[in-house]
Amino acid sequence: MTSTTEQFADVAATTLLRFATAGSVDDGKSTLVGRLLHDSKSVLTDQLEAVEAASLKRGQEAPDLALLTDGLRAEREQGITIDVAYRYFATPRRRFILADTPGHVQYTRNMVTGASTAELAVVLVDARNGVVEQTRRHAAVAALLRVPHVVLAVNKMDLVDYREPVFAAIAEEFTTYASELGVPEITAIPISALAGDNVVEPSANMDWYGGPTVLEHLETVPVSHDLTACHARFPVQYVIRPQTAEHPDYRGYAGQIAAGAFRVGEPITVLPSGKTSTIAGIDALGESVDIAWAPQSVTIRLADDIDISRGDLLAPSGDAPATTQDIEATVCHVADRALAVGQRVLLKHTTRTVKAIVREIPSRLTLDDLSQHPNPGQLVANDIGRVVVRTAEPLALDAYVDSRRTGSFLLIDPADGTTLAAGMAGESFASRAETTVQADEEGWDF
């Protein structure tokens, strides 16, 4: 019988890759995704028939594989991707979750959404146009979100007669730029998504290229699932008190493990209160286990009766993050309405939502040349900038560089629940007495 430890090792080795595609308008992102799905035999017959019918209505003789991902009516009519399209498929070697993101500059915020959980980003470039402004934007966003692997797919090589010098020049320019941004790994692949060259099958037209196809690289790129190396974090979602005759004193804290692993007998700290206890038991799928790991949904029972509610965070006592009410972070503004200094917002971090005020907007990033525009006063849709936020209650945030899950947060409009910005926690700083004022009648200044 397989032990729990062996099961943990098996899960840690599971090969699931989350990746996103990005590129300028008409670079062929949706066609690439459609080609991947089609040539890897991941398209159902009825889906292909629907695409063929839609293509005929548009006067196209061959199926337009881009329609496999462009599902919105407006996308089909305009021939562009507007929303992030998620697709799930698998090959014998790996499972995949892909996000096909928009290429138009006004939808940069959608690319942030799609790439926020990606472990790899495929950035497409039209071989005829080379590296353009939007290419640099997408490289910068991938670097900002700390996507560990970036693939440069130089598409439409058939339109430049499959010439190696064209590919080499684009690859060198992009690699130099992305390396300066801090992207750790860049792989360049010449392709033709329309013709299928180097997407799933090697191209007979580019014998000068000896690297992997796109699918081969996706199947073999190393993805770290060493969950034991992560900072263990458990945001409490529900407190479970069944009040049954069988378990009259049962008290469990349910939620999804955000990172790392938890073990029975391990000392833990409850944040933000700072109270400590020991894990008395872990229940998963109705059974007691001695270890659980991300991203499992479990119920944790503690040895002590502590006041814990939704939004609290459990962490190993020897690795608990510090709490703070002053948060300095980089945010991508995703709403049509602006975010301004002095604005009252809600800040959602894991399962905890607290009131907050935007104290400062020190700078706005210009993605074209990576320059900083100081003190812009506000951020508008698609802007990326630094903000300083003061919260009404302390939060236990990790740095985004350490944990993309517990180092991220959302800023929300308290009036109607609209998401204003997605944030990545950076350096937090000590509370400053001069920014603390008396609370007003609504409790928004703190």
Salt bridges, closest charged atoms under 4 A:
ASP39 OD1 - ARG35 NH1 3.24
ASP39 OD1 - HIS38 ND1 2.90
ASP64 OD2 - ARG58 NH1 3.73
GLU77 OE2 - ARG73 NE 3.03
ASP126 OD2 - ARG128 NH2 2.83
ASP126 OD2 - LYS156 NZ 3.60
GLU133 OE2 - ARG137 NE 3.49
GLU185 OE2 - HIS149 ND1 3.02
GLU219 OE1 - ARG93 NH1 3.61
GLU246 OE2 - HIS247 NE2 3.60
ASP283 OD2 - ARG301 NE 3.08
ASP305 OD1 - ARG251 NE 3.23
ASP312 OD1 - ARG352 NH1 3.49
ASP319 OD2 - HIS231 ND1 2.85
ASP319 OD2 - ARG233 NH1 3.81
ASP326 OD2 - ARG390 NH1 2.91
GLU328 OE2 - ARG386 NH2 3.35
ASP336 OD1 - ARG109 NH1 3.08
GLU360 OE2 - ARG432 NH2 3.32
ASP368 OD1 - ARG137 NE 3.69
GLU393 OE1 - ARG352 NH2 2.80
ASP398 OD1 - ARG233 NH2 2.90
ASP413 OD2 - ARG337 NH1 2.53
ASP416 OD2 - ARG337 NH2 3.01
ASP440 OD2 - ARG344 NH2 2.74
GLU442 OE1 - ARG344 NH1 2.46
